[in-house]
Amino acid sequence: MTAPNELRLLPWSGPDGRPCYLSTDDRGGYVSRLADNIEAVQLGSAVELLEHASVTLDDQEAALDEMRCLIKELTGALRDTLRVAISRGHLLAASEPREPAY
């Protein structure tokens, strides 16, 4: 089992909105693969949304409601992307070889 500081932050929240974590040594397990797939979808959606945002921002005729919707979607994508970055950063830190204590 992983140490408490090596828990994986999952790309979804619990019913109460709190973060969900996975404790496992098996990075190829079902939940780990599911989390990897969801993260890939989230990052892909962020790329598509960024492209859409660039087009919308260049449109001088864009309505205020359209811009508000875009900001809401960008905020969600940024939240998802940040969660993926935090999760993967923790995974990298947990898998790096540790220096022996002298």
C-alpha positions in Angstrom: 0.0 0.0 0.0 1.2 3.5 -0.7 2.2 5.9 2.1 -0.3 8.6 3.0 1.9 11.3 1.3 1.8 9.2 -1.9 -1.9 9.1 -2.4 -3.0 9.8 -5.9 -5.4 12.8 -6.4 -8.2 11.5 -8.7 -9.6 13.7 -11.4 -13.1 13.8 -9.8 -14.6 14.9 -6.6 -16.8 13.1 -4.1 -20.5 13.8 -3.7 -19.7 16.6 -1.2 -17.2 18.3 -3.5 -14.2 17.1 -1.6 -11.1 15.6 -3.4 -10.9 11.9 -3.9 -7.7 10.0 -3.5 -6.5 6.5 -4.5 -4.1 4.4 -2.4 -2.6 1.6 -4.4 0.8 0.3 -5.5 -0.8 -0.9 -8.8 -0.6 2.0 -11.3 -2.1 -0.4 -13.9 -5.2 -1.2 -11.8 -8.7 -0.4 -13.0 -9.2 2.9 -11.0 -5.7 4.1 -12.0 -6.4 3.5 -15.7 -9.8 5.1 -15.4 -8.2 8.2 -13.8 -5.6 8.3 -16.5 -8.3 8.1 -19.2 -10.4 10.9 -17.6 -7.3 13.1 -17.2 -6.5 12.6 -20.9 -10.1 13.6 -21.8 -9.9 16.6 -19.5 -6.6 17.8 -21.0 -8.0 17.2 -24.6 -11.1 19.3 -23.8 -8.9 22.1 -22.4 -6.9 22.2 -25.7 -10.1 22.4 -27.7 -11.6 25.0 -25.4 -8.4 27.1 -25.7 -8.7 27.0 -29.4 -12.3 28.1 -29.2 -11.5 30.9 -26.8 -8.9 32.2 -29.2 -11.4 32.4 -32.0 -14.1 33.9 -29.7 -11.7 36.6 -28.4 -10.8 37.6 -31.9 -14.5 38.0 -32.8 -15.5 41.7 -32.2 -19.1 40.7 -32.5 -19.0 38.2 -29.6 -21.9 38.7 -27.2 -21.5 39.3 -23.5 -23.4 36.1 -22.7 -21.1 34.1 -25.0 -18.1 35.6 -23.2 -19.5 34.7 -19.8 -20.2 31.2 -20.9 -16.6 30.9 -22.3 -15.2 32.2 -19.0 -17.2 29.6 -17.1 -16.0 26.8 -19.3 -12.4 28.1 -19.2 -12.6 28.2 -15.4 -13.7 24.6 -15.2 -11.0 23.5 -17.7 -8.3 25.3 -15.7 -9.6 23.7 -12.5 -9.4 20.2 -14.1 -5.9 20.9 -15.6 -4.6 22.2 -12.3 -5.9 19.0 -10.6 -4.2 16.9 -13.2 -0.9 18.8 -12.8 -1.0 18.4 -9.0 -1.8 14.7 -9.3 0.9 14.0 -11.8 3.4 16.2 -9.8 2.7 14.1 -6.7 3.1 10.9 -8.8 6.4 12.1 -10.1 7.7 13.1 -6.7 6.6 9.7 -5.2 8.4 7.7 -8.0 11.7 9.6 -7.9 14.5 7.7 -6.3 15.2 9.0 -2.8 18.7 10.1 -1.7 20.1 7.9 1.1 20.3 9.7 4.4 23.9 9.9 5.7 
